[in-house]
Amino acid sequence: MPSKSPSSAFVLKTPRDPVAPLVFDSPHSGFEFPSDFQPAATRAEIQTTWDAYVDDLCGEVTTAGASLLAARFPRAYIDANRSARDIDPEILAEPWPGPTELSEHAQRGMGLIRRFALPGVPMYRRKLAVGEVRRRIETCYAPYRRVLAETIESTWQRHGVVWHFNCHSMKSRGNAMNRDKGAVRPDFVIGDRGGATAPPQVTAWVAGFFSQRGYRVAINDPYRGADIVKTHGDPARGVLSIQIEINRALYMDEATCLRNSGFAQVRAEFAEFARAAAAQISPLVTRKVSS
């Protein structure tokens, strides 16, 4: 049966049998506000940053033998899909005492700690102390990233191969903070950082799974994959990491964040995808799984 982690930062669900070399994670579907999160942005504005229900959309992948990790904290509080060094100096009341590596996301206000909830909408009325950011890293970011790394590694140790799917949702149209401002987006975007985190043929197979079911699918446009797949993808070792973006309009009302009539269908598609991936990867397993 799926098990709930005692950590307040995440929920980890593991399969019983059969166990497949598959790991799914959803770093942005949490929406439990920590007590020290005091944003200036409204809840409705913060909801636009939320990958609503992605953990639930992936909820049946454990029946195909996959593990599923999901964050409980909101990405608006701290973003688990950024480098811990991706710290925007504009959000700090004092200089960061360690090295920083500002990404293009942070330059647009979407770094480890977000500066904006929406274009022109500040997340905070004040700048944050270094100690506040460190606490967020220690209590939310680090536990999530640690258990993801442990789950991927233990799966690889067990099977000699692992396919990891980093799952997100995206607005149906890019806004001014996105590189595709104003563009209508496809139903799914499959990202492997230009082939760096997974062989192109596996990425093509993932894209083909959804396109064969009538969905509009793009590869690496406008999302190539961010820090999680960059960190874990190591095709030469047999660790493949692919980002999957789901168009929110497929399964929810973007204005109200309520599930729509398409939700059950998308959830069923993910369960079937996990079963198909388990069958696809089975011949690649190099280690016998003990009973």
Buried (B, 14 or more C-beta within 10 A) or exposed (E): EBEEBEBEBBBBBBBEEEBBBBBBBBBBBBBEBBEEBEBEBEEEBBBBBBBBBBBBBBBBBBBBBBBBBBBBBBBBBBBBBBBBBBBBEEBBEEEBEEEBEBBEBBEBBBBBBBBBBBEEBBBBEEEBEBEBBEBBBEBBBBBBBEBBEEBBBBBBEBBBBBBBBBBBBBBBBBEEBBEBEEEEBBBBBBBBBEBBBBEEEBBBBBBEBBBEBEBEBBBBBBBBBBBBBBBBBBBEEBBBBBBBBBBBBBBBEBEEBEBBEEBEEBBEBBBBBBBBBBEBBBEBBEEEEEE
